[in-house]
Amino acid sequence: MLIYAKSQGKQTLKEHTDQCLAKYNELKLCYPDSLTERDWKILRWAILFHDFGKIDAHFQNKIRKVIGEEVLPVTGNEYPHNYLSPAFLDFDFFYNTVGFRNKEMGMLVKIIFYHHAREEISGFYIEGLQDYIKSTLSKRWELVKAKYGNQLPAGVSSTLNTEFTIFLGFNDDRWLKDSLQERYMKMKGMLNRIDYCASAGLKEIEENPYDQDGKLLSEKTESYIEKQGFQLYPVQSYLQQHSGENVIVQAGTGSGKTEGALLWLNGRKGFYTLPLKASINAIYKRINQSIGYTSAAVLHSDAASVYLEWAKSEGKNEEQALEKYQTAKLFATPFTVCTVDQLFRFVYKANGTEIAAATLACSNLVIDEIQMYSPELIASILYALHLISDMGGHFCIMTATFPKVLLYLMRKRKIPCPDPQKLPNFHSNVPYRHRIKLLFGKEFPLEQICKQAQHRRVLILVNRVTRAQEIQGKLEEIGVEANILHSRYLRKDRRILEAAIQHFAPNDIHQGHGSGIWISTQVVEASLDLDFDVMYTEMCTADSLLQRMGRVYRHRLYDLGKEPNVYILVNRDIGNYPHNIIDPELYQYTLNAIQEYDGCLLYESNTHDDKSDLMDLVYDPIKNSKILKSKYCKSIREKYCKFINERMYEKTNNEVKFRDIDSITVIPKNIYEQLQENGVMKQLQMQLRNPERIKRLKAREKIWDYTITVPNMGLDIEKSKMLFYDHSQIYLYNGDYKFDPKTGKGAGLINKYKSKKDQDNFNCIW
């Protein structure tokens, strides 16, 4: 009578537990000081008992059916195995022999009981569970003891108990204390990580940080800088010297901050976060190919396609791509470039999110471009930094435009961070790049733009997709062709456009002559490494405005005499309350500040920086006391307080809504019909039923290439039925889509509304 834990390889419960213990020993060897000896002991006992509930006949039958063995007789309702596992704990042994107190016993029970996120627990459910343990599981336990009695580990109770249920709640006010939550998160997250890595068959729970040539990422970064013929820039030296500390660095374009962050890691396990997938892919490619560190990983919602592309370009097979993707998802790689969404869900304290918290407690975190996040996301990042710092992790925040009010809020919340007076500011050796000019009115001067575009690369940046499409249409009416890029293209077509715009305006001192017009939304603010000659932009907040300037004369010294290369249209196209694209208060603070620089050539150096001064006029509480009473600041405070007061497991993982944007994924009707007509739909449906996981993954990735994420309001979307496969969260959009992949031309998604009222509401916002 074998007790199975996994159907794959007919793995027994003992084999799986032994594999978990091996991973436990690996983790303890890597991070001996991340837990106290007492907590390491709790974690070890949790590993020993976490799957004991699989002894239950219901669970065994699931595996027996898969592997073709005779099923066992069963009675009663089925309960998840993790809910049954604590019943096997001998409480007297743990109190008297191990020396656990009530708090530690409760911690052990919770870690085991909740190690999988299951259905909601209620009083009625608990009563049924207790009855099942007493009446049914106890009989099964007698049979198992008769067979394996002399092989059972210490601490196993001869008689199953139900007293463990008194430890299941988190309602005691002590559980609002950070110290208790953090202690639990670390142990629970480590158990999950150990369990998942063992189940996935990973050779190592922590991959070797030394690359194939035996060098660390920090060492290869320093070698890369030397090979370029450069010495360390000031920001790189600073970050290297402050490795192992929490740091905040202001560093402009061309200052070398990315390499500086890699030096700051100093070979330790690291995560590098960015707001946008395109910029994540670019950094990953740079580290993997230019710096040559092949052990780096990438992690975001489209990461699977990145690994499949990697396998294709490197001559690897698809199984290797899948293995690399799986390793990244389990946080086993020494360095990962990712979105904050992949890491910070644990701030909501939902079951199943602790694995990231436990990993970050033993890691170093880089947050790039923090100012680009919404106030709600900033609150989640700050609360995560609070927890991570308490648990032993370190962070590096770096950006060209740091809102100093965030430093004020961090210090108020006692998040370990630098003194405001010692906040370093680094720049490149190009002191002048931008001369700005304010334009007052509703429209851009299209005739002037067209004239400049005859011999220069011109970028028009707007705040809304519909506005970008409208300007492209107006230019077409006067016979001028302009390319367009925004967020409402199919995923596969957006890749084409991103490659095209980078080819048109590369950040390369040898880019040569070029002319023409590109129109875009804020998708190019930080995601693409571009260098245009002239930019026309709608007014926005100071941080976004400075990011947009970074797309023009990126590393070039200004050489236009008195002629501006940045034109700012003050037209207040910011949407309507309560769905403003741009915060009205921040908009006004920025407008007040920017008028002081109208017509000016902006100076950037380590001794004086006009751009930092502009940011401070908006975000520094000393220079703009109104910022502390603004909606922006209030939103961060309120969300942060919600995190503090949230109890463990009040939310389920499915209820966690990390971004406040209400969006929905769709496929345009004309694209869907094309897939049906040309046989692609039938082919994809066959692939989705393929028993090979890699085939199913490739099919899903291809399906997502035909989708677009849009605001979930106003547009004509059929929400009653999901397309392609169960739980796809992809819906049919009844409007059209225009794009020709051969020419790279087309406006993208064409808006179709449910009603005139929906049209008015949508156009006021988006």
RAWODA-V654681 format. One record per backbone hydrogen bond with DSSP energy under -0.5 kcal/mol. CO is the residue of the C=O (numbers start at 1). NH is the residue of the N-H. Records with the same first field share a line. If there is no record, write none. Layout:
CO = NH / NH
This chain:
2 = 4
3 = 13
6 = 11
7 = 10
8 = 11
11 = 5 / 6
12 = 16
13 = 17
14 = 18
15 = 19
16 = 20
17 = 21
18 = 22
19 = 23
20 = 24
21 = 25
22 = 26
23 = 27
24 = 28
25 = 29
26 = 30
27 = 31
31 = 34
36 = 40
37 = 41
38 = 42
39 = 43
40 = 44
41 = 45
42 = 46
43 = 47
44 = 48
45 = 49
46 = 50
49 = 52
51 = 54
52 = 55
53 = 56
56 = 60
57 = 61
58 = 62
59 = 62 / 63
60 = 64
61 = 65
62 = 66
63 = 67
64 = 68 / 69
80 = 83 / 84
81 = 84 / 85
82 = 86
84 = 87
85 = 88
86 = 89
87 = 161
88 = 157
89 = 91
90 = 94
91 = 95
92 = 96 / 97
93 = 97 / 98
94 = 99 / 100
101 = 105
102 = 106
103 = 107
104 = 108
105 = 109
106 = 110
107 = 111
108 = 112
109 = 113
110 = 114
112 = 115
116 = 118
122 = 126
123 = 127
124 = 128
125 = 129
126 = 130
127 = 131
128 = 132
129 = 133
130 = 134
131 = 135
132 = 136 / 137
133 = 138
136 = 140
137 = 141
138 = 142
139 = 143
140 = 144
141 = 145
142 = 146
143 = 147
144 = 148
145 = 149
148 = 151 / 152
149 = 152
153 = 156
155 = 90
162 = 165
163 = 166
164 = 167
165 = 168
172 = 175
173 = 176
174 = 177
177 = 181
178 = 182
179 = 183
180 = 184
181 = 185
182 = 186
183 = 187
184 = 188
185 = 189
186 = 190
187 = 191
188 = 192
189 = 193
190 = 194
191 = 195
192 = 196
193 = 197
194 = 198
195 = 199
196 = 200
197 = 201 / 202
198 = 201
211 = 214
215 = 211
216 = 220
217 = 221
218 = 222
219 = 223
220 = 224
221 = 225
222 = 226
223 = 227
224 = 228
225 = 230
226 = 229
233 = 237
234 = 238
235 = 239
236 = 240
237 = 241
238 = 242
240 = 243
242 = 245
245 = 247
247 = 397
248 = 424
249 = 251 / 399
250 = 426
252 = 255
256 = 260
257 = 261
258 = 262
259 = 263
260 = 264
261 = 265
262 = 266
263 = 266
265 = 268
269 = 364
270 = 336
271 = 273 / 366
272 = 338
273 = 368
276 = 280
277 = 281
278 = 282
279 = 283
280 = 284
281 = 285
282 = 286
283 = 287
284 = 288
285 = 289 / 290
286 = 290 / 291
287 = 293
292 = 294
293 = 296
295 = 335
297 = 337
299 = 339
300 = 303
302 = 305 / 306
303 = 307
304 = 308
305 = 309
306 = 310
307 = 311
308 = 312
309 = 313
310 = 314
311 = 315 / 316
312 = 315
317 = 320 / 321
318 = 322
319 = 323
320 = 324
321 = 325
322 = 326
323 = 327
324 = 328
325 = 329
326 = 330
327 = 332 / 333
328 = 331
332 = 207
334 = 270
335 = 297
336 = 272 / 338
337 = 299
338 = 274
339 = 342
340 = 343 / 344
343 = 346
344 = 347
345 = 348
346 = 349
349 = 649
350 = 353
353 = 356 / 357
354 = 358
355 = 359
356 = 360
357 = 361
359 = 362
360 = 363
363 = 394
364 = 271
365 = 367 / 396
366 = 273 / 368
367 = 398
369 = 372
370 = 373
374 = 378
375 = 379
376 = 380
377 = 381
378 = 382
379 = 383
380 = 384
381 = 385
382 = 386
383 = 387
384 = 388
385 = 389
386 = 390
387 = 391
388 = 392 / 393
389 = 392
394 = 365
395 = 247
396 = 367 / 398
397 = 249
398 = 369
399 = 251
401 = 403
402 = 404
403 = 406 / 407
404 = 408
405 = 409
406 = 410
407 = 411
408 = 412
409 = 413
410 = 415
411 = 414
414 = 416
419 = 422
420 = 423
422 = 424
424 = 250
426 = 252
429 = 431
431 = 604
432 = 558
434 = 602
435 = 565 / 566
436 = 599
437 = 568
439 = 441 / 570
444 = 446
445 = 449
446 = 450
447 = 451
448 = 452
449 = 453
451 = 454
452 = 455 / 456
456 = 458 / 516
457 = 533 / 534
458 = 518
459 = 461 / 536
460 = 520
461 = 538
464 = 468
465 = 469
466 = 470
467 = 471
468 = 472
469 = 473
470 = 474
471 = 475
472 = 476
473 = 477
474 = 478
475 = 480
476 = 479
483 = 519
485 = 521
487 = 489
488 = 749
490 = 494
491 = 495
492 = 496
493 = 497
494 = 498
495 = 499
496 = 500
497 = 501
498 = 502
499 = 503
500 = 504
501 = 505
505 = 531
506 = 508
508 = 511
516 = 458
517 = 483
518 = 460
519 = 485
520 = 462
521 = 524
522 = 525
528 = 530
529 = 507
532 = 553
534 = 459
535 = 567
536 = 461
537 = 569
541 = 545
542 = 546
543 = 547
544 = 548
545 = 549
546 = 550
547 = 550
548 = 551
549 = 552
551 = 532
560 = 563
565 = 535
566 = 437
567 = 537 / 569
568 = 439 / 570
569 = 539 / 571
570 = 441
572 = 574
574 = 581 / 582
576 = 579
583 = 587
584 = 588
585 = 589
586 = 590
587 = 591
588 = 592
589 = 593
590 = 594
591 = 595
593 = 596
594 = 597
595 = 598
597 = 600
600 = 436 / 602
602 = 433
603 = 610
608 = 605
609 = 613
610 = 614
611 = 615
612 = 616
613 = 617
614 = 618
615 = 618 / 619
616 = 620
619 = 405 / 621
620 = 623 / 624
624 = 627
625 = 628
626 = 629
627 = 630 / 633
630 = 634
631 = 635
632 = 636
633 = 637
634 = 638
635 = 639
636 = 640
637 = 641
638 = 642
639 = 643
640 = 644
641 = 645
642 = 646
643 = 646
647 = 650
651 = 351
652 = 655 / 656
653 = 656
656 = 658
661 = 663
662 = 712
664 = 710
665 = 731
666 = 708
667 = 733
668 = 672
669 = 673
670 = 674
671 = 675
672 = 676
673 = 677
674 = 678
675 = 680 / 681
676 = 679
679 = 683
680 = 684
681 = 685
682 = 686
683 = 687
684 = 688
685 = 689
686 = 689
687 = 690
692 = 696
693 = 697
694 = 698
695 = 699
696 = 700
697 = 701
698 = 702
699 = 703
700 = 704
701 = 705
703 = 706
704 = 707
705 = 492
707 = 491
708 = 666 / 710
710 = 664
711 = 713
713 = 715
714 = 754
715 = 717
716 = 734
717 = 719
718 = 732
723 = 725
725 = 728
729 = 665
730 = 723
731 = 667
732 = 718 / 734
733 = 669
735 = 669 / 670
736 = 750
737 = 739
738 = 748
739 = 741
740 = 744 / 745
745 = 740
748 = 738
749 = 751
752 = 716
755 = 759
756 = 760
757 = 761
758 = 762
759 = 763
760 = 764
761 = 765
762 = 765 / 766
766 = 465 / 466
